[in-house]
């Protein structure tokens, strides 16, 4: 069931998803989520960079949900995923469609999830 702020003060958080958008890098399946100055990093062997962005978004939602966040802002330089989740671009890849559906299941737990372009 989705959290509802019911007029009380909403808890907001911005999380940065980074380090996964350069397929030419040595570890394109490496994920970093940053909240303020605290980073959580892990590796997703065999994942495409875009699958890693979706996975990082889902992990960010787990962390935000545990902190009681109702309004989440995800900041990432990954244009493809940001534009897919906002409906601007279609999701063509079957693998990305699967993870995007999982993302949508977690998204309903928030009053609002915004995606903004962030630093690389």
VMD Tcl script that draws the C-alpha trace (Angstrom):
set ca {
  {0.00 0.00 0.00}
  {1.30 3.42 -0.89}
  {2.29 5.89 1.79}
  {0.07 8.93 1.92}
  {1.25 12.13 3.50}
  {-2.32 13.12 4.58}
  {-1.44 16.78 4.78}
  {1.34 16.22 7.31}
  {4.84 17.36 6.53}
  {6.19 15.24 3.69}
  {9.67 13.84 3.99}
  {11.79 14.55 0.92}
  {15.10 13.07 -0.17}
  {17.37 13.40 -3.19}
  {19.54 10.46 -4.19}
  {22.23 10.52 -6.88}
  {22.69 7.42 -9.05}
  {26.07 7.51 -10.70}
  {29.06 5.66 -12.07}
  {27.16 3.41 -14.45}
  {26.53 5.29 -17.64}
  {29.82 4.83 -19.45}
  {29.87 1.44 -21.23}
  {33.50 2.05 -22.24}
  {34.60 2.19 -18.60}
  {36.35 -0.70 -16.91}
  {33.25 -1.54 -14.85}
  {30.03 -0.51 -16.63}
  {28.04 -2.67 -14.21}
  {29.26 -0.73 -11.16}
  {26.56 1.17 -9.27}
  {26.87 4.03 -6.80}
  {24.02 5.70 -4.92}
  {24.89 8.87 -3.02}
  {22.79 10.53 -0.34}
  {24.45 13.67 0.96}
  {28.04 12.53 1.50}
  {27.32 8.84 2.05}
  {27.81 6.42 -0.85}
  {26.59 2.87 -1.30}
  {28.39 0.95 -4.07}
  {28.06 -2.51 -5.53}
  {28.56 -4.41 -8.77}
  {26.01 -6.13 -11.03}
  {28.02 -8.58 -13.15}
  {26.58 -8.99 -16.62}
  {24.12 -6.09 -16.31}
  {23.92 -3.44 -18.98}
  {24.47 0.14 -17.80}
  {20.75 0.86 -18.17}
  {19.75 -2.23 -16.19}
  {22.16 -1.01 -13.51}
  {20.41 2.39 -13.41}
  {17.03 0.71 -12.89}
  {18.53 -1.56 -10.21}
  {20.06 1.46 -8.48}
  {16.70 3.27 -8.60}
  {15.02 0.28 -6.96}
  {17.73 0.11 -4.28}
  {17.36 3.87 -3.72}
  {13.63 3.33 -3.21}
  {14.34 0.62 -0.60}
  {16.60 3.01 1.28}
  {14.16 5.92 0.99}
  {11.21 3.79 2.08}
  {13.14 2.63 5.15}
  {13.82 6.31 5.99}
  {10.10 7.19 5.72}
  {10.51 9.30 2.57}
  {7.30 10.20 0.71}
  {8.82 12.40 -2.04}
  {11.94 11.02 -3.71}
  {14.13 12.77 -6.26}
  {16.51 10.59 -8.25}
  {19.36 12.45 -9.90}
  {21.27 10.70 -12.69}
  {23.15 11.53 -15.89}
  {21.51 8.49 -17.58}
  {19.17 10.05 -20.15}
  {17.68 6.82 -21.47}
  {16.31 5.55 -18.17}
  {15.22 9.00 -16.99}
  {13.26 9.53 -20.22}
  {11.77 6.02 -20.13}
  {10.41 6.29 -16.59}
  {8.91 9.71 -17.31}
  {7.16 8.32 -20.41}
  {9.10 10.48 -22.87}
  {10.71 7.43 -24.52}
  {9.38 3.90 -25.02}
  {11.08 0.92 -23.42}
  {11.93 -1.42 -26.31}
  {14.28 -3.97 -24.74}
  {12.53 -6.95 -23.07}
  {15.16 -6.95 -20.28}
  {14.59 -3.24 -19.61}
  {10.82 -3.72 -19.72}
  {11.11 -6.31 -16.96}
  {13.16 -4.10 -14.67}
  {11.03 -1.06 -15.48}
  {7.93 -3.00 -14.35}
  {9.68 -3.87 -11.09}
  {10.60 -0.18 -10.73}
  {6.93 0.77 -11.21}
  {5.86 -1.66 -8.48}
  {8.18 0.06 -6.02}
  {7.31 3.54 -7.26}
  {3.73 3.27 -5.98}
  {5.03 3.38 -2.40}
  {5.79 7.10 -2.82}
  {3.62 10.16 -3.26}
  {6.10 11.46 -5.80}
  {9.26 10.24 -7.57}
  {11.02 12.83 -9.71}
  {13.96 12.21 -12.03}
  {16.37 15.02 -12.75}
  {19.55 15.25 -14.79}
  {22.54 15.06 -12.51}
  {26.30 15.17 -12.67}
  {28.30 12.38 -14.29}
}
mol new
graphics top color blue
foreach p $ca { graphics top sphere $p radius 0.5 }
foreach p [lrange $ca 0 end-1] q [lrange $ca 1 end] { graphics top cylinder $p $q radius 0.2 }
display resetview
